[in-house]
Amino acid sequence: MLTETMLEDDRWQTLDLPGLAETAARAALTHLGLAPDAWEIAILACDDARIAALNADFRDKPVPTNVLSWPETDLAPDTPGARPEAPAQAGDDAPTPLGDIAIAWDTCQREAEAAGKPLPDHVTHLIVHAVLHLLGYDHIRDQDATLMETTEVAILGKLGVPDPY
């Protein structure tokens, strides 16, 4: 398995988050030419209170957010709009960690309802988004945001999820 999902909030069981996360993460890596079985990602399925605490600890923003990611290695390019470098594997037979993701039920549900999107589609998008962050993609600079969003839309299209933008 590429993803290991830890459910801190039981509401995630209604979505089969482990299955959604595995499918989304595999699609992202495959789209980028990476072998999914060579990597591992830890996912924490939590609520708004927990993600607000994590957001405060790691980003000095004590508010809930939909998803956070912590890459194992900084792969972000220096040049705006450039593709990130590919991650390096550890060199042994064990999967190499790409990083960790936390996702909050309350915010995800609220956003999906506000946008009129099915919750599984929104969560799939957020997992793809977070995996791309683990791989060095970002959306701070306009050129990087264009690359990241275009990549997300292509991956989601292969999964049958409509363009979220």
C-alpha positions in Angstrom: 0.0 0.0 0.0 1.2 3.5 -0.9 -0.9 5.2 1.8 -1.4 4.4 5.5 -4.5 6.2 6.8 -5.1 6.8 10.5 -8.7 7.7 11.3 -8.8 10.0 14.3 -12.4 11.0 13.5 -14.9 8.2 12.9 -16.9 10.3 10.4 -14.2 9.5 7.8 -15.4 5.8 7.8 -18.5 6.9 5.9 -16.3 7.8 2.9 -13.8 5.0 2.9 -11.0 7.5 3.1 -8.3 4.8 3.0 -9.6 3.7 -0.4 -10.1 7.2 -1.8 -6.7 8.3 -0.6 -4.9 5.2 -2.1 -6.6 5.7 -5.4 -5.9 9.5 -5.5 -2.3 9.1 -4.4 -1.6 6.3 -6.9 -3.2 8.4 -9.7 -1.0 11.4 -8.9 2.3 9.4 -8.8 1.4 7.4 -11.9 0.6 10.6 -13.8 4.0 12.0 -12.9 5.8 8.8 -13.9 6.6 7.5 -10.4 6.0 3.9 -9.4 3.4 4.1 -6.5 4.7 0.9 -4.8 8.2 2.6 -4.3 6.7 5.2 -2.0 4.7 5.6 1.2 2.5 8.4 2.5 1.0 8.7 6.0 -2.5 10.3 6.2 -4.1 11.6 9.3 -7.9 11.8 9.0 -9.0 14.3 11.7 -11.4 17.0 12.6 -11.2 20.8 12.6 -9.9 21.1 16.2 -6.9 18.8 15.4 -6.0 20.4 12.1 -6.3 23.9 13.7 -3.8 22.8 16.3 -1.4 21.4 13.6 -1.9 24.5 11.5 -0.9 26.6 14.6 2.1 24.5 15.4 3.5 24.3 11.9 2.3 27.4 10.1 1.5 29.8 13.0 -2.1 29.9 11.8 -4.4 28.8 14.6 -7.4 28.1 12.4 -8.8 25.0 10.7 -7.9 24.3 7.1 -8.9 21.5 4.7 -5.6 19.7 4.3 -2.0 20.1 5.4 1.1 18.3 4.0 4.6 17.8 5.3 7.1 16.7 2.6 9.9 14.4 3.5 12.2 16.4 1.2 11.9 19.9 -0.2 11.6 19.4 -4.0 10.3 22.8 -4.9 12.0 24.4 -7.9 13.7 27.8 -7.6 12.3 28.9 -11.0 8.7 30.0 -11.0 6.6 27.6 -13.1 9.3 24.9 -13.3 8.4 21.3 -12.6 9.8 20.1 -9.3 12.7 17.6 -9.3 11.7 14.0 -8.9 12.2 12.5 -5.4 15.1 10.2 -4.8 14.4 6.7 -3.5 16.2 5.4 -0.4 17.9 2.7 -2.4 16.7 -0.4 -0.5 13.7 -2.6 -1.1 11.4 -0.7 1.4 9.1 2.0 0.2 10.6 5.5 0.6 8.5 8.0 2.6 7.2 11.0 0.6 5.7 12.7 3.7 2.6 13.2 5.8 -0.8 14.6 5.1 -3.6 15.7 7.5 -7.2 16.2 6.3 -10.1 17.7 8.3 -13.6 16.3 8.1 -15.5 19.5 9.1 -13.8 21.8 6.7 -13.9 19.4 3.8 -17.6 18.7 4.3 -18.4 22.4 4.6 -16.4 23.3 1.5 -18.0 20.5 -0.6 -21.5 21.6 0.5 -20.8 25.2 -0.2 -19.5 24.4 -3.7 -22.2 21.8 -4.5 -19.7 19.1 -5.0 -19.9 15.5 -3.9 -17.8 15.0 -0.8 -15.8 12.1 -2.3 -14.8 14.2 -5.3 -13.7 17.1 -3.1 -11.7 14.8 -0.8 -10.1 13.1 -3.9 -9.1 16.6 -5.1 -7.6 17.5 -1.8 -5.6 14.3 -1.5 -4.2 14.8 -5.1 -3.4 18.4 -4.1 -1.6 17.3 -0.9 0.4 14.6 -2.7 1.5 17.2 -5.3 2.7 19.4 -2.3 4.7 16.4 -1.1 6.3 16.3 -4.5 7.3 20.0 -4.5 4.4 21.6 -6.3 3.0 24.8 -4.8 0.6 27.6 -5.6 2.2 30.7 -3.9 3.7 32.1 -7.2 1.2 32.5 -10.1 3.3 30.3 -12.5 3.6 27.6 -9.9 -0.2 27.7 -9.2 -0.9 27.4 -12.9 1.3 24.3 -13.2 -0.1 22.7 -10.0 -3.8 23.4 -11.0 -3.2 22.1 -14.5 -1.6 18.9 -13.1 -4.4 18.4 -10.6 -7.1 18.8 -13.3 -5.3 16.2 -15.5 -5.0 13.7 -12.7 -8.6 14.2 -11.5 -9.9 13.9 -15.1 -8.3 10.4 -15.3 -10.3 9.6 -12.1 -13.5 10.9 -13.5 -13.6 13.8 -11.2 -14.7 17.1 -12.8 -12.4 20.2 -12.9 -12.6 21.7 -9.4 -11.6 25.1 -10.6 
